[in-house]
Amino acid sequence: MNKINIYIKTFLLIVTLTLLSACSEDFLERSPEDNYVASKFYNSPDQIRAGVNPLYGGVWFDYYRSLLNIGDVMAGNRNAGNQNAFYTFSITPTFAGLNEAYASLWMAVAYSNSVYANIKQYAPATISDEVINTAIGESLVMKSMAYFFLVRCFGDIPIIHNSNELVATGVDNVSKLPKNRMEDVYEYITMMLKEAATLLPPENEPGRIHKWSAYALLAKVYLTRSGVGQTGARAQEHLDEAKKYAAMVIHESGLQLWPSYKELFWISTGNLNPENLISLHWTIASDWGAQNAFQADLAPVGMTSHGDGWGAWNGVTLDLLNLFGEDSSLPGEENRVYDDERRKATIMMDGDHYPEIWRGQGGYTLHWNGNLSDEEIGAGGRIQNNTGSMVRKHIVGHADDHRAEAGRPSQFMKTDLSTHILRLADIYLVYAEAILGNNASTTNAEALQAFNAVRRRAGHKEDITELTLQTIYDERRRELAFEGDNWFDYVRLSYYDMDKAIQLLADQERGNWDGGDAYAPDGLELNSISYAPTPSDFTLPVPEVEILANPKLAPEVEPEPFDFSSIEF
């Protein structure tokens, strides 16, 4: 096996990376694939914007393919079964997919570094400061996002401020790169985001990062950072910073929650929606890695018309269904709970009808009954798992539904649907949690206003009058399920209250209904299953191949402090 360190591998990959590796065709402009030379490329505003574009998609593709495994299977949202190591907290350094996710995040770091350095070095003086600053700010936010995923997944990691300088030192020095302390990584992220916020405009082209994206991510980073190195309570100074930056986004940006939750996850209304502060944008292109492939993994058999759609066998957990007040052992639309719009927009269940899917045939109805014939099912599909549920988010539907949304049909394992990484509603809940802070509960008016705004958008008529951490965590789970984020709520909690984080996960119902993939005439019995993580499970193992290349990445090796005097900003 090639033991070249990941930092060299990813840098070489980004040098040859096609500058159209992701995003919708009108979002990006294709640049030459066979003669990319940095000194000749960053010569116009359009070229500079195009140079940033891969940070909105392709460099993230392999991590995005693990997004739901890490963010939702581990969090207890998706029932992946007792053979799935993410579901049972049994991931090893050789686990399939782990290396790809790890490499993808470092590729995002390396490409961000490359864009930053090349624009600084090669952009001519004739290009406006606004264009240059915006591109640099975008690269810093995306690098911060990559590091935020890395530190929450892998803990102590190396800080690579300048990839060009690092590569110039040679493979031997790169292979000896030490990991840095987690608290230093968080400090580095906040430094980058503060710098980005000074560079970015308050408005950018639709779908692109702006100043409020940087402030929003900064609020979430400070909230997470507040527990690092703490026991029992979080650092108040970091909670205060989280509150400050979240308040700036909520009160000063002019951004509003989109009225319809479900429309955030449709191509026509969601891809460039202003509520989505950081998104990955995908396109149906000939190159693998430019597209959104989630639909193929999540859709029911036969829905897409392409021969993909393998999601019927992996259901939503009974625990998440219970959180929405659903009992999937009860059949039919009359037993569904529709008081929260997010349930149907997130989870498909028996009797649910979707007029926006198979719209040419009057809509699509899902069934969990193996006794129904194809004729009885008609314009609809079957659930083929033992939780009686499926994921709705990330699904466009039939090729003709995609045409109606995007102007062209979907393809095998390919849609144009964007993937949202940070939304305004998330920041409303970050604000509420930062105000709650170390208190057992709060009736603070600002916290309640932000929290209840998210609930009202979902259709709830009655406001919550008191907040606890559990109340906020439950709301975050309802709001953000299957967006790759809920696992990191438990990581954030584990920083300062490991026992509580373990208990919350151990208490989840990760079982299923006995009786197979259909309703039984005499009812269904619960096959109750739970899995309790250990403290080490809150940090994913660094892939074995990387430790072989650089033994300093091994878990038993102590991290080193980072020399911040080397940072330019």
Secondary structure by P-SEA (a helix, b strand, c coil): cccccaaaaaaaaaaaccccccccccccccccccccccccccccaaaaaaaacccccccaaaaaaaccccccccccccccccccccccccccccccaaaaaaaaaaaaaaaaaaaaaaaaccccccccaaaaaaaaaaaaaaaaaaaaaaaacccbbbbbccaaaaaaacaaaaaacccccaaaaaaaaaaaaaaaaaccccccccccccaaaaaaaaaaaaaaaccccccccccaaaaaaaaaaaaaaacccccccccccccccccccccccccccbbbbbcccccccccccccccccccccccccccccccccccaaaaaaaccccccccccccccccaaaaacccccccccccccccccbbbbbcccccccccccccccccccccbbbcccccccaaaaaaacccccccccccbbbbcccaaaaaaaaaaaaaccccccccaaaaaaaaaaaaaaccccccccccaaaaaaaaaaaccccccaaaaaaaaacccaaaaaaaaaacccccccccccccccbbbbbbbbbbbccccccccccaaaaaacccccccbbbbbbccccccc
